[in-house]
Structure formats: structure tokens, C-alpha cells
């Protein structure tokens, strides 16, 4: 079954850290770029970061220096390390394979809540 499954979300205090994971299955993970997006309550989904098959990375400006995307092709997993979290980082975080198939592939999301 082709799918992406996120995990690692939860409640964290401002200034804290979390690492999200996204496990891929059913396709050749190493051949695809992988992305993270997020959607805050009442807002549109926004781009967070991307890692290409070469390992090169790209980040939205507001995440640069705080977030780090990485991948482990042996585990078919992409990670998002989030540091110095702020309340405005509260959102559902989605894993995405943008070039899979005709419309890409999305996970179900994992909720991150940053609050004291």
C-alpha cells in the first residue's frame, strides 16, 4: 500500500523542540523528493521544507535556522527537526511526496501544539 504516515507531534512549550517522522511505504522512497507542509487553524496550508534525492534542502524563510529536514533512505523515512518552537508554529504538519504520481502523495498529518 502506497502511503505516508507521520508521527512525533504533540504538546511542547515555547522554546522547545520536537522531531517529526514520516514513514513511507509502497514506493521507492529514495527516488523521490520529500516535503513538509503545515496548516494552522483557520489558515491555508503552507510550505515548510523540502529535501531532494541528492540530499539538498530548501526551507521557507520563516523556518530557516530553526527547522532541519533530513532523510534516511534505508528506513524510508523523512524527518523534520523543529527547534526554538513558537506558539505560531502550532499546526497540523503534513508529509508530502510532491512528484509522486500525477498529484503527489500526502500523509494524514500530525498535530503540533506549542503552548505553555
N, C-alpha and C positions, 0 to 999 in steps of 0.2 A: 504494500500500500504506500502510495506516494504521500508523504506528509511531513510537516514541520511541527515540532512540539516544543514550546517554550516552557521554561521553569526558572525559579530563582527569585520571583517577585515577592513582595511583602512590605511590611511597615518598617521604615527606617527614620531615624531622627535627622534633622538638618545637619549637614556636615558629614554625614555617614557615607558608607559605601555599600554597594550591592554588586553581585555578579550574576548576570542573566545568562542562561544557556538555551540553545536551540538545537535540538537533535533532529537530524534529517534522516529520512528513510525512503526507500523505494526508487531512488535515482542516484546517479553517480555524482555525489556531492562535490568531489574535487574539481569537477569541470564547470562549476557554476559560481559566479559572484554571489555574495550573500549580503543582505542589508538588514538594518534595524530601522523601524519606524515607531512612532508613538502617537497616541491620541489622548489628549487631556479632556476632561469633562467639558462638554459644550463647545469643543474646538475641532477643527479639521485634523486629519491625520497628517503628521509632519515627518520629514526625513530626519534620521539621526546619523547614520553612518553606513558605509559600505566597505567590504573587503573583496578584492578581486582574486581570481585564481592564482595570480602571481604573488599574492600577499600584500600588494599595495592597498592603501586605505584612503578613505575620504570621509570627512566629517562635516556636519552642519556647523556653521560658525559658532553658534551658542554652546556647542558641546566640545569644541576643541580645547584640549588641555585638561578636561575633566573626565571624558569618556574614552575608552580604548576598546576597539573591536579586534578580535583575533579569531583564528580558526584552527581546528585540529582535524585534518583530513582523515587521519587514522581512526578517529572517533566519530566522524561525520557530524561534527558539532561546531557551531559558531557561538562565540561568547561576546558579551558586552559588559565590560568592567566600568562601573559608574562610581566616581569619587566626588567628594565635596557636593553631595546632593542638596538640592534646594527644594522648597515646597513647590515651586513651579515645575519641577521635574515629575511631579505626580501625574501619572498617565498609565494607560494600558500600552505595553510595549509589544510590538509585533515583529516577528522574524519574517523575512521575505527573500525569495529567490527570484529576482526580477526578470531573469531571462529564461526561466523555465516555461516551456510550452508557449502558448500564444498570449497569455495574460499574466504570467508569473504565478508564483505559489506563495500562499500566506499561511502562517500559523494561526492559532486561536487567540493568542495574546496572553500576557501575564501582567497582573496589576502591580504597579509600584506606587506606594503611598509614602510621601515624605512629610512627616509631621511630628511635632513634639507632644 
